[in-house]
């Protein structure tokens, strides 16, 4: 695991942009999860995995502490807005699933960060997607008479596919994620 002082500090603007992006993804996904495509998938399964890309980019560049701060603030902001745009049950399920999955993603990514470039985002995103999907669908839709188990399985399959697809944007952003040379090889 790396030390927090090995990371570039976030500016207030970077922090605000990160929180805004995270909130937008979560609120949008809370709206879209209420719109089924068919009996095994909702639109939210296509949008939510982008949240793991945001977390992983933050984790890579600014470290796990910064990623956790954004996750917690994004959680609060998204939860407040989600209560207005989604049912209370969806908002509660989303909030619980989101924070559990994001914190797990951040932890797994941090532990794997020194491996090959694709392993940390792929494996942390997979853990996050499985946890998010299981918690969200069991809280949001259990005992509602909806085909929630098939939605959950379809949603998970899509999240895993999108997670795999997020490797390309993550790699494309890697040029901007490298630590400054002074931090990579500190003077002795």
TIRO-2110 file (N, C-alpha, C; in Angstrom, 1 decimal):
// TIRO-2110
0.8, -1.2, 0.0, N, 1, A
0.0, 0.0, 0.0, CA, 1, A
0.9, 1.2, 0.0, C, 1, A
0.5, 2.3, -0.7, N, 2, A
1.2, 3.5, -0.8, CA, 2, A
0.9, 4.4, 0.3, C, 2, A
1.8, 5.4, 0.6, N, 3, A
1.6, 6.4, 1.6, CA, 3, A
0.9, 7.6, 1.0, C, 3, A
0.0, 8.2, 1.8, N, 4, A
-0.8, 9.3, 1.3, CA, 4, A
0.0, 10.5, 0.8, C, 4, A
1.3, 10.7, 1.3, N, 5, A
2.1, 11.8, 0.9, CA, 5, A
2.7, 11.5, -0.5, C, 5, A
2.5, 10.4, -1.1, N, 6, A
3.0, 10.1, -2.4, CA, 6, A
2.1, 10.6, -3.5, C, 6, A
0.9, 11.2, -3.1, N, 7, A
-0.1, 11.6, -4.1, CA, 7, A
-0.1, 13.1, -4.2, C, 7, A
-0.5, 13.6, -5.4, N, 8, A
-0.8, 15.0, -5.6, CA, 8, A
-2.0, 15.4, -4.8, C, 8, A
-1.9, 16.6, -4.2, N, 9, A
-3.1, 17.1, -3.4, CA, 9, A
-4.1, 17.6, -4.4, C, 9, A
-5.4, 17.4, -4.1, N, 10, A
-6.5, 17.9, -4.9, CA, 10, A
-6.7, 19.4, -4.6, C, 10, A
-7.0, 20.1, -5.7, N, 11, A
-7.3, 21.5, -5.6, CA, 11, A
-8.8, 21.6, -5.3, C, 11, A
-9.3, 22.7, -4.8, N, 12, A
-10.7, 22.9, -4.5, CA, 12, A
-11.6, 22.7, -5.8, C, 12, A
-11.0, 23.1, -6.9, N, 13, A
-11.8, 23.0, -8.2, CA, 13, A
-11.9, 21.5, -8.6, C, 13, A
-10.7, 20.8, -8.5, N, 14, A
-10.7, 19.4, -8.8, CA, 14, A
-11.7, 18.6, -7.9, C, 14, A
-11.7, 18.9, -6.7, N, 15, A
-12.6, 18.3, -5.7, CA, 15, A
-14.1, 18.6, -6.1, C, 15, A
-14.4, 19.8, -6.4, N, 16, A
-15.8, 20.2, -6.8, CA, 16, A
-16.2, 19.5, -8.0, C, 16, A
-15.3, 19.4, -9.0, N, 17, A
-15.7, 18.7, -10.3, CA, 17, A
-15.9, 17.2, -10.0, C, 17, A
-15.0, 16.6, -9.2, N, 18, A
-15.2, 15.2, -8.8, CA, 18, A
-16.5, 14.9, -8.1, C, 18, A
-16.8, 15.7, -7.1, N, 19, A
-18.1, 15.6, -6.4, CA, 19, A
-19.3, 15.8, -7.3, C, 19, A
-19.2, 16.8, -8.2, N, 20, A
-20.3, 17.0, -9.1, CA, 20, A
-20.5, 15.8, -10.1, C, 20, A
-19.4, 15.3, -10.6, N, 21, A
-19.5, 14.1, -11.5, CA, 21, A
-20.1, 12.9, -10.8, C, 21, A
-19.6, 12.7, -9.6, N, 22, A
-20.1, 11.5, -8.8, CA, 22, A
-21.6, 11.7, -8.5, C, 22, A
-22.0, 12.9, -8.1, N, 23, A
-23.4, 13.1, -7.8, CA, 23, A
-24.3, 12.9, -9.1, C, 23, A
-23.8, 13.5, -10.2, N, 24, A
-24.5, 13.4, -11.4, CA, 24, A
-24.7, 11.9, -11.9, C, 24, A
-23.7, 11.1, -11.7, N, 25, A
-23.8, 9.7, -12.1, CA, 25, A
-24.8, 9.0, -11.2, C, 25, A
-24.7, 9.2, -9.9, N, 26, A
-25.6, 8.5, -9.0, CA, 26, A
-27.0, 8.9, -9.1, C, 26, A
-27.3, 10.2, -9.2, N, 27, A
-28.6, 10.7, -9.4, CA, 27, A
-29.2, 10.2, -10.7, C, 27, A
-28.4, 10.3, -11.8, N, 28, A
-28.9, 9.8, -13.1, CA, 28, A
-29.2, 8.4, -13.1, C, 28, A
-28.3, 7.6, -12.4, N, 29, A
-28.6, 6.2, -12.3, CA, 29, A
-29.8, 5.8, -11.5, C, 29, A
-30.1, 6.6, -10.4, N, 30, A
-31.3, 6.4, -9.6, CA, 30, A
-32.5, 6.6, -10.4, C, 30, A
-32.5, 7.6, -11.3, N, 31, A
-33.6, 7.8, -12.2, CA, 31, A
-33.7, 6.7, -13.2, C, 31, A
-32.6, 6.3, -13.8, N, 32, A
-32.6, 5.3, -14.9, CA, 32, A
-32.9, 3.9, -14.4, C, 32, A
-32.6, 3.6, -13.2, N, 33, A
-32.8, 2.2, -12.7, CA, 33, A
-34.3, 2.0, -12.5, C, 33, A
-35.1, 3.0, -12.5, N, 34, A
-36.6, 2.8, -12.5, CA, 34, A
-37.2, 2.6, -13.8, C, 34, A
-36.4, 2.6, -14.9, N, 35, A
-36.9, 2.4, -16.2, CA, 35, A
-36.3, 1.1, -16.8, C, 35, A
-37.1, 0.0, -16.7, N, 36, A
-36.6, -1.2, -17.3, CA, 36, A
-36.5, -1.2, -18.8, C, 36, A
-35.5, -1.8, -19.3, N, 37, A
-35.3, -2.0, -20.7, CA, 37, A
-36.2, -3.3, -21.1, C, 37, A
-36.1, -4.3, -20.3, N, 38, A
-36.8, -5.5, -20.5, CA, 38, A
-37.0, -6.2, -19.1, C, 38, A
-37.2, -7.5, -19.1, N, 39, A
-37.4, -8.2, -17.9, CA, 39, A
-36.1, -8.6, -17.2, C, 39, A
-34.9, -8.2, -17.7, N, 40, A
-33.7, -8.5, -17.1, CA, 40, A
-32.7, -7.3, -17.0, C, 40, A
-33.1, -6.2, -17.4, N, 41, A
-32.2, -5.0, -17.3, CA, 41, A
-32.9, -3.7, -17.2, C, 41, A
-32.3, -2.8, -16.4, N, 42, A
-32.8, -1.4, -16.3, CA, 42, A
-31.7, -0.5, -16.9, C, 42, A
-32.0, 0.7, -17.3, N, 43, A
-31.1, 1.6, -17.9, CA, 43, A
-30.0, 2.0, -16.9, C, 43, A
-30.3, 1.9, -15.6, N, 44, A
-29.3, 2.3, -14.6, CA, 44, A
-28.0, 1.4, -14.6, C, 44, A
-28.2, 0.2, -15.1, N, 45, A
-27.0, -0.7, -15.2, CA, 45, A
-26.0, -0.2, -16.2, C, 45, A
-26.4, 0.6, -17.1, N, 46, A
-25.5, 1.1, -18.1, CA, 46, A
-24.8, 2.4, -17.6, C, 46, A
-25.4, 3.1, -16.8, N, 47, A
-24.8, 4.4, -16.4, CA, 47, A
-24.0, 4.3, -15.1, C, 47, A
-24.4, 3.5, -14.1, N, 48, A
-23.7, 3.5, -12.8, CA, 48, A
-22.2, 3.1, -12.8, C, 48, A
-21.8, 2.1, -13.6, N, 49, A
-20.4, 1.7, -13.6, CA, 49, A
-19.4, 2.8, -13.9, C, 49, A
-19.9, 3.9, -14.5, N, 50, A
-19.0, 5.0, -14.7, CA, 50, A
-18.5, 5.6, -13.4, C, 50, A
-19.3, 5.4, -12.3, N, 51, A
-18.9, 5.9, -11.0, CA, 51, A
-17.6, 5.2, -10.5, C, 51, A
-17.3, 4.0, -10.9, N, 52, A
-16.1, 3.3, -10.5, CA, 52, A
-14.9, 3.9, -11.3, C, 52, A
-15.2, 4.3, -12.5, N, 53, A
-14.1, 5.0, -13.3, CA, 53, A
-13.7, 6.2, -12.6, C, 53, A
-14.6, 7.0, -12.2, N, 54, A
-14.3, 8.3, -11.5, CA, 54, A
-13.5, 8.0, -10.2, C, 54, A
-14.0, 7.0, -9.4, N, 55, A
-13.3, 6.7, -8.2, CA, 55, A
-11.9, 6.2, -8.4, C, 55, A
-11.7, 5.4, -9.5, N, 56, A
-10.4, 4.8, -9.7, CA, 56, A
-9.4, 5.8, -10.3, C, 56, A
-9.9, 6.8, -11.1, N, 57, A
-9.1, 7.9, -11.5, CA, 57, A
-8.6, 8.7, -10.3, C, 57, A
-9.5, 9.0, -9.4, N, 58, A
-9.2, 9.8, -8.2, CA, 58, A
-8.2, 9.0, -7.4, C, 58, A
-8.5, 7.8, -7.2, N, 59, A
-7.6, 6.9, -6.4, CA, 59, A
-6.2, 6.9, -7.0, C, 59, A
-6.1, 6.7, -8.3, N, 60, A
-4.8, 6.6, -8.9, CA, 60, A
-4.0, 7.9, -8.8, C, 60, A
-4.6, 9.0, -9.0, N, 61, A
-3.9, 10.3, -9.0, CA, 61, A
-3.8, 11.0, -7.6, C, 61, A
-4.9, 10.9, -6.8, N, 62, A
-4.9, 11.6, -5.5, CA, 62, A
-4.8, 10.7, -4.3, C, 62, A
-4.9, 9.4, -4.5, N, 63, A
-4.8, 8.5, -3.4, CA, 63, A
-6.2, 8.1, -2.8, C, 63, A
-6.2, 7.0, -2.0, N, 64, A
-7.4, 6.5, -1.5, CA, 64, A
-8.1, 7.5, -0.5, C, 64, A
-7.4, 8.3, 0.2, N, 65, A
-8.1, 9.2, 1.2, CA, 65, A
-8.9, 10.2, 0.4, C, 65, A
-8.4, 10.8, -0.7, N, 66, A
-9.1, 11.7, -1.5, CA, 66, A
-10.3, 11.1, -2.2, C, 66, A
-10.1, 9.8, -2.7, N, 67, A
-11.2, 9.1, -3.3, CA, 67, A
-12.3, 8.9, -2.3, C, 67, A
-12.0, 8.5, -1.0, N, 68, A
-13.0, 8.3, 0.0, CA, 68, A
-13.7, 9.6, 0.3, C, 68, A
-13.0, 10.7, 0.4, N, 69, A
-13.7, 12.0, 0.7, CA, 69, A
-14.7, 12.3, -0.4, C, 69, A
-14.3, 12.1, -1.7, N, 70, A
-15.3, 12.4, -2.8, CA, 70, A
-16.4, 11.4, -2.7, C, 70, A
-16.2, 10.1, -2.4, N, 71, A
-17.2, 9.2, -2.3, CA, 71, A
-18.2, 9.5, -1.2, C, 71, A
-17.7, 10.0, 0.0, N, 72, A
-18.7, 10.3, 1.1, CA, 72, A
-19.5, 11.6, 0.7, C, 72, A
-18.8, 12.6, 0.2, N, 73, A
-19.5, 13.8, -0.1, CA, 73, A
-20.5, 13.6, -1.3, C, 73, A
-20.0, 12.8, -2.3, N, 74, A
-20.9, 12.5, -3.4, CA, 74, A
-22.1, 11.7, -2.9, C, 74, A
-21.9, 10.8, -1.9, N, 75, A
-23.0, 10.0, -1.3, CA, 75, A
-24.0, 10.9, -0.7, C, 75, A
-23.6, 11.9, 0.1, N, 76, A
-24.5, 12.8, 0.8, CA, 76, A
-25.3, 13.6, -0.2, C, 76, A
-24.6, 14.2, -1.2, N, 77, A
-25.2, 15.1, -2.2, CA, 77, A
-26.2, 14.3, -3.0, C, 77, A
-25.8, 13.1, -3.5, N, 78, A
-26.6, 12.3, -4.3, CA, 78, A
-27.8, 11.8, -3.5, C, 78, A
-27.7, 11.4, -2.3, N, 79, A
-28.8, 10.9, -1.5, CA, 79, A
-29.8, 12.0, -1.3, C, 79, A
-29.4, 13.2, -1.0, N, 80, A
-30.4, 14.3, -0.8, CA, 80, A
-31.2, 14.5, -2.1, C, 80, A
-30.5, 14.6, -3.2, N, 81, A
-31.1, 14.9, -4.5, CA, 81, A
-32.0, 13.6, -4.9, C, 81, A
-31.5, 12.4, -4.7, N, 82, A
-32.2, 11.2, -5.1, CA, 82, A
-33.5, 11.1, -4.4, C, 82, A
-33.7, 11.6, -3.2, N, 83, A
-34.9, 11.5, -2.5, CA, 83, A
-36.0, 12.3, -3.3, C, 83, A
-35.6, 13.4, -4.0, N, 84, A
-36.5, 14.1, -4.8, CA, 84, A
-36.8, 13.5, -6.1, C, 84, A
-35.9, 12.8, -6.7, N, 85, A
-36.0, 12.3, -8.1, CA, 85, A
-36.4, 10.8, -8.1, C, 85, A
-36.3, 10.1, -7.0, N, 86, A
-36.6, 8.7, -7.0, CA, 86, A
-37.4, 8.4, -5.7, C, 86, A
-37.9, 7.3, -5.6, N, 87, A
-38.7, 6.9, -4.4, CA, 87, A
-37.8, 6.8, -3.2, C, 87, A
-38.3, 7.0, -2.0, N, 88, A
-37.4, 6.9, -0.8, CA, 88, A
-36.7, 5.5, -0.8, C, 88, A
-37.4, 4.5, -1.2, N, 89, A
-36.8, 3.1, -1.1, CA, 89, A
-35.6, 3.0, -2.1, C, 89, A
-35.8, 3.6, -3.3, N, 90, A
-34.7, 3.6, -4.3, CA, 90, A
-33.5, 4.4, -3.8, C, 90, A
-33.8, 5.6, -3.2, N, 91, A
-32.8, 6.5, -2.7, CA, 91, A
-32.0, 5.8, -1.6, C, 91, A
-32.7, 5.1, -0.6, N, 92, A
-32.1, 4.4, 0.5, CA, 92, A
-31.2, 3.3, -0.1, C, 92, A
-31.8, 2.5, -0.9, N, 93, A
-31.0, 1.3, -1.5, CA, 93, A
-29.8, 1.8, -2.3, C, 93, A
-30.0, 2.9, -3.0, N, 94, A
-28.9, 3.4, -3.8, CA, 94, A
-27.8, 3.9, -2.9, C, 94, A
-28.2, 4.7, -1.9, N, 95, A
-27.2, 5.2, -1.0, CA, 95, A
-26.4, 4.1, -0.3, C, 95, A
-27.0, 3.1, 0.3, N, 96, A
-26.4, 2.1, 1.0, CA, 96, A
-25.5, 1.3, 0.0, C, 96, A
-26.0, 0.9, -1.2, N, 97, A
-25.2, 0.2, -2.1, CA, 97, A
-24.0, 1.0, -2.6, C, 97, A
-24.3, 2.2, -2.9, N, 98, A
-23.2, 3.1, -3.4, CA, 98, A
-22.0, 3.2, -2.4, C, 98, A
-22.3, 3.5, -1.2, N, 99, A
-21.2, 3.8, -0.3, CA, 99, A
-20.5, 2.5, 0.0, C, 99, A
-21.2, 1.3, 0.2, N, 100, A
-20.5, 0.0, 0.4, CA, 100, A
-19.6, -0.3, -0.8, C, 100, A
-20.2, -0.2, -2.0, N, 101, A
-19.4, -0.5, -3.2, CA, 101, A
-18.2, 0.4, -3.5, C, 101, A
-18.4, 1.7, -3.2, N, 102, A
-17.3, 2.7, -3.5, CA, 102, A
-16.2, 2.4, -2.5, C, 102, A
-16.5, 2.2, -1.2, N, 103, A
-15.4, 2.0, -0.3, CA, 103, A
-14.7, 0.7, -0.5, C, 103, A
-15.4, -0.3, -1.0, N, 104, A
-14.8, -1.6, -1.3, CA, 104, A
-13.9, -1.4, -2.6, C, 104, A
-14.4, -0.7, -3.6, N, 105, A
-13.6, -0.4, -4.8, CA, 105, A
-12.3, 0.3, -4.4, C, 105, A
-12.4, 1.3, -3.6, N, 106, A
-11.2, 2.1, -3.2, CA, 106, A
-10.2, 1.3, -2.5, C, 106, A
-10.7, 0.4, -1.6, N, 107, A
-9.8, -0.4, -0.8, CA, 107, A
-9.1, -1.5, -1.7, C, 107, A
-9.8, -2.1, -2.6, N, 108, A
-9.3, -3.1, -3.5, CA, 108, A
-8.3, -2.5, -4.5, C, 108, A
-8.7, -1.3, -5.0, N, 109, A
-7.8, -0.6, -6.0, CA, 109, A
-6.5, -0.2, -5.3, C, 109, A
-6.6, 0.3, -4.1, N, 110, A
-5.4, 0.7, -3.4, CA, 110, A
-4.4, -0.5, -3.2, C, 110, A
-5.0, -1.6, -2.8, N, 111, A
-4.1, -2.8, -2.5, CA, 111, A
-3.5, -3.3, -3.8, C, 111, A
-4.1, -3.1, -5.0, N, 112, A
-3.6, -3.6, -6.2, CA, 112, A
-2.9, -2.6, -7.1, C, 112, A
-2.8, -1.4, -6.7, N, 113, A
-2.3, -0.3, -7.5, CA, 113, A
-0.9, -0.5, -8.1, C, 113, A
-0.1, -1.3, -7.5, N, 114, A
1.3, -1.5, -8.0, CA, 114, A
1.4, -2.6, -9.0, C, 114, A
0.3, -3.3, -9.3, N, 115, A
0.3, -4.3, -10.3, CA, 115, A
0.1, -3.7, -11.7, C, 115, A
0.0, -4.6, -12.7, N, 116, A
-0.2, -4.1, -14.0, CA, 116, A
-1.4, -3.1, -14.1, C, 116, A
-1.3, -2.1, -15.0, N, 117, A
-2.2, -0.9, -15.0, CA, 117, A
-3.7, -1.3, -15.0, C, 117, A
-4.0, -2.4, -15.6, N, 118, A
-5.5, -2.8, -15.8, CA, 118, A
-6.0, -3.6, -14.6, C, 118, A
-5.1, -4.2, -13.8, N, 119, A
-5.6, -5.1, -12.8, CA, 119, A
-6.4, -4.4, -11.6, C, 119, A
-5.9, -3.3, -11.2, N, 120, A
-6.6, -2.6, -10.1, CA, 120, A
-8.0, -2.1, -10.5, C, 120, A
-8.1, -1.4, -11.7, N, 121, A
-9.5, -0.9, -12.0, CA, 121, A
-10.4, -2.1, -12.4, C, 121, A
-9.9, -3.1, -13.0, N, 122, A
-10.8, -4.2, -13.4, CA, 122, A
-11.3, -5.0, -12.2, C, 122, A
-10.4, -5.4, -11.3, N, 123, A
-10.7, -6.2, -10.1, CA, 123, A
-11.5, -5.3, -9.1, C, 123, A
-11.1, -4.1, -8.8, N, 124, A
-11.9, -3.3, -7.9, CA, 124, A
-13.3, -3.0, -8.4, C, 124, A
-13.4, -2.7, -9.7, N, 125, A
-14.7, -2.5, -10.3, CA, 125, A
-15.6, -3.7, -10.3, C, 125, A
-15.0, -4.9, -10.4, N, 126, A
-15.7, -6.1, -10.3, CA, 126, A
-16.3, -6.3, -8.9, C, 126, A
-15.4, -6.1, -7.9, N, 127, A
-15.9, -6.3, -6.5, CA, 127, A
-17.0, -5.2, -6.2, C, 127, A
-16.7, -4.0, -6.7, N, 128, A
-17.7, -2.9, -6.4, CA, 128, A
-19.0, -3.2, -7.1, C, 128, A
-19.0, -3.7, -8.4, N, 129, A
-20.2, -4.0, -9.1, CA, 129, A
-21.0, -5.1, -8.5, C, 129, A
-20.4, -6.2, -8.0, N, 130, A
-21.1, -7.3, -7.4, CA, 130, A
-21.7, -6.8, -6.1, C, 130, A
-21.0, -6.1, -5.3, N, 131, A
-21.5, -5.6, -4.0, CA, 131, A
-22.6, -4.6, -4.2, C, 131, A
-22.4, -3.7, -5.1, N, 132, A
-23.5, -2.7, -5.4, CA, 132, A
-24.7, -3.3, -5.9, C, 132, A
-24.6, -4.2, -6.8, N, 133, A
-25.8, -4.9, -7.4, CA, 133, A
-26.6, -5.7, -6.3, C, 133, A
-25.8, -6.5, -5.6, N, 134, A
-26.5, -7.3, -4.6, CA, 134, A
-27.2, -6.5, -3.5, C, 134, A
-26.6, -5.5, -3.0, N, 135, A
-27.2, -4.6, -2.0, CA, 135, A
-28.3, -3.8, -2.6, C, 135, A
-28.1, -3.2, -3.7, N, 136, A
-29.1, -2.3, -4.3, CA, 136, A
-30.4, -3.1, -4.6, C, 136, A
-30.3, -4.2, -5.3, N, 137, A
-31.5, -4.8, -5.8, CA, 137, A
-32.3, -5.5, -4.6, C, 137, A
-31.5, -6.1, -3.7, N, 138, A
-32.2, -6.7, -2.6, CA, 138, A
-32.9, -5.7, -1.7, C, 138, A
-32.4, -4.5, -1.5, N, 139, A
-33.1, -3.5, -0.7, CA, 139, A
-34.2, -2.8, -1.5, C, 139, A
-33.9, -2.5, -2.8, N, 140, A
-34.8, -1.7, -3.6, CA, 140, A
-36.0, -2.4, -4.1, C, 140, A
-35.8, -3.7, -4.4, N, 141, A
-36.9, -4.4, -5.1, CA, 141, A
-37.4, -5.7, -4.5, C, 141, A
-36.8, -6.2, -3.5, N, 142, A
-37.2, -7.4, -2.9, CA, 142, A
-38.7, -7.2, -2.3, C, 142, A
-39.5, -8.2, -2.5, N, 143, A
-40.9, -8.2, -2.1, CA, 143, A
-41.7, -7.1, -2.7, C, 143, A
-41.4, -6.7, -3.9, N, 144, A
-42.2, -5.7, -4.6, CA, 144, A
-43.0, -6.3, -5.8, C, 144, A
-42.8, -7.6, -6.1, N, 145, A
-43.6, -8.2, -7.2, CA, 145, A
-42.9, -7.9, -8.5, C, 145, A
-41.8, -7.3, -8.5, N, 146, A
-41.1, -7.0, -9.8, CA, 146, A
-40.1, -8.2, -10.0, C, 146, A
-39.7, -8.4, -11.3, N, 147, A
-38.7, -9.4, -11.6, CA, 147, A
-37.3, -9.0, -11.2, C, 147, A
-37.1, -8.7, -9.9, N, 148, A
-35.9, -8.1, -9.4, CA, 148, A
-34.7, -9.0, -9.5, C, 148, A
-34.9, -10.3, -9.4, N, 149, A
-33.7, -11.2, -9.4, CA, 149, A
-33.2, -11.2, -10.9, C, 149, A
-34.1, -11.3, -11.8, N, 150, A
-33.6, -11.2, -13.2, CA, 150, A
-33.0, -9.9, -13.6, C, 150, A
-33.6, -8.8, -13.0, N, 151, A
-33.0, -7.5, -13.2, CA, 151, A
-31.6, -7.4, -12.6, C, 151, A
-31.5, -8.0, -11.4, N, 152, A
-30.2, -8.0, -10.7, CA, 152, A
-29.2, -8.7, -11.5, C, 152, A
-29.5, -9.9, -12.1, N, 153, A
-28.5, -10.7, -12.8, CA, 153, A
-28.2, -10.0, -14.2, C, 153, A
-29.2, -9.4, -14.8, N, 154, A
-28.9, -8.6, -16.0, CA, 154, A
-28.1, -7.4, -15.8, C, 154, A
-28.5, -6.7, -14.7, N, 155, A
-27.8, -5.5, -14.3, CA, 155, A
-26.3, -5.8, -14.0, C, 155, A
-26.0, -6.9, -13.3, N, 156, A
-24.7, -7.3, -13.0, CA, 156, A
-23.9, -7.6, -14.2, C, 156, A
-24.5, -8.4, -15.1, N, 157, A
-23.8, -8.7, -16.4, CA, 157, A
-23.4, -7.5, -17.2, C, 157, A
-24.3, -6.5, -17.2, N, 158, A
-24.1, -5.2, -17.9, CA, 158, A
-23.0, -4.5, -17.2, C, 158, A
-23.1, -4.4, -15.9, N, 159, A
-22.1, -3.6, -15.1, CA, 159, A
-20.7, -4.2, -15.3, C, 159, A
-20.6, -5.6, -15.3, N, 160, A
-19.3, -6.2, -15.5, CA, 160, A
-18.8, -5.9, -16.9, C, 160, A
-19.7, -5.9, -17.9, N, 161, A
-19.2, -5.6, -19.3, CA, 161, A
-18.8, -4.1, -19.4, C, 161, A
-19.6, -3.2, -18.8, N, 162, A
-19.2, -1.8, -18.8, CA, 162, A
-17.9, -1.6, -18.0, C, 162, A
-17.8, -2.3, -16.9, N, 163, A
-16.5, -2.2, -16.2, CA, 163, A
-15.3, -2.6, -17.0, C, 163, A
-15.5, -3.6, -17.8, N, 164, A
-14.4, -4.0, -18.7, CA, 164, A
-14.2, -2.9, -19.8, C, 164, A
-15.3, -2.4, -20.3, N, 165, A
-15.2, -1.3, -21.3, CA, 165, A
-14.6, 0.0, -20.7, C, 165, A
-14.7, 0.2, -19.4, N, 166, A
-14.1, 1.4, -18.8, CA, 166, A
-12.5, 1.3, -18.7, C, 166, A
-12.0, 0.2, -19.0, N, 167, A
-10.5, 0.1, -19.0, CA, 167, A
-9.9, 1.0, -20.1, C, 167, A
-10.6, 1.1, -21.2, N, 168, A
-10.1, 1.9, -22.3, CA, 168, A
-10.0, 3.4, -21.9, C, 168, A
-11.1, 4.0, -21.3, N, 169, A
-11.0, 5.4, -20.9, CA, 169, A
-10.0, 5.5, -19.7, C, 169, A
-9.9, 4.5, -18.8, N, 170, A
-8.9, 4.6, -17.7, CA, 170, A
-7.5, 4.7, -18.3, C, 170, A
-7.2, 3.8, -19.3, N, 171, A
-5.9, 3.8, -19.9, CA, 171, A
-5.6, 5.1, -20.6, C, 171, A
-6.6, 5.6, -21.3, N, 172, A
-6.4, 6.9, -22.0, CA, 172, A
-6.1, 8.0, -21.0, C, 172, A
-6.7, 7.9, -19.8, N, 173, A
-6.4, 9.0, -18.8, CA, 173, A
-5.1, 8.8, -18.1, C, 173, A
-4.5, 7.6, -18.2, N, 174, A
-3.2, 7.3, -17.5, CA, 174, A
-2.2, 8.4, -17.7, C, 174, A
-2.1, 9.0, -18.9, N, 175, A
-1.0, 10.0, -19.2, CA, 175, A
-1.1, 11.2, -18.2, C, 175, A
-2.3, 11.4, -17.7, N, 176, A
-2.6, 12.5, -16.8, CA, 176, A
-2.6, 12.1, -15.3, C, 176, A
-2.4, 10.8, -15.1, N, 177, A
-2.4, 10.2, -13.8, CA, 177, A
-1.1, 9.9, -13.1, C, 177, A
0.0, 10.1, -13.9, N, 178, A
1.3, 9.8, -13.4, CA, 178, A
1.7, 10.8, -12.3, C, 178, A
2.4, 10.3, -11.3, N, 179, A
2.8, 11.1, -10.2, CA, 179, A
4.0, 12.0, -10.8, C, 179, A
4.1, 13.2, -10.3, N, 180, A
5.3, 14.0, -10.7, CA, 180, A
6.6, 13.3, -10.5, C, 180, A
7.6, 13.5, -11.3, N, 181, A
8.9, 12.9, -11.2, CA, 181, A
9.5, 13.0, -9.8, C, 181, A
9.3, 14.2, -9.2, N, 182, A
9.8, 14.4, -7.8, CA, 182, A
9.3, 13.5, -6.8, C, 182, A
8.0, 13.1, -7.0, N, 183, A
7.4, 12.2, -6.0, CA, 183, A
7.7, 10.7, -6.4, C, 183, A
8.0, 10.4, -7.6, N, 184, A
8.4, 9.0, -8.0, CA, 184, A
9.8, 8.6, -7.5, C, 184, A
10.7, 9.6, -7.5, N, 185, A
12.1, 9.3, -7.1, CA, 185, A
12.5, 10.4, -6.2, C, 185, A
12.1, 10.4, -4.9, N, 186, A
12.4, 11.5, -4.0, CA, 186, A
13.9, 11.5, -3.8, C, 186, A
14.4, 12.8, -3.6, N, 187, A
15.9, 12.9, -3.3, CA, 187, A
16.2, 12.3, -1.9, C, 187, A
17.4, 11.8, -1.8, N, 188, A
17.7, 11.2, -0.5, CA, 188, A
18.6, 12.1, 0.3, C, 188, A
END
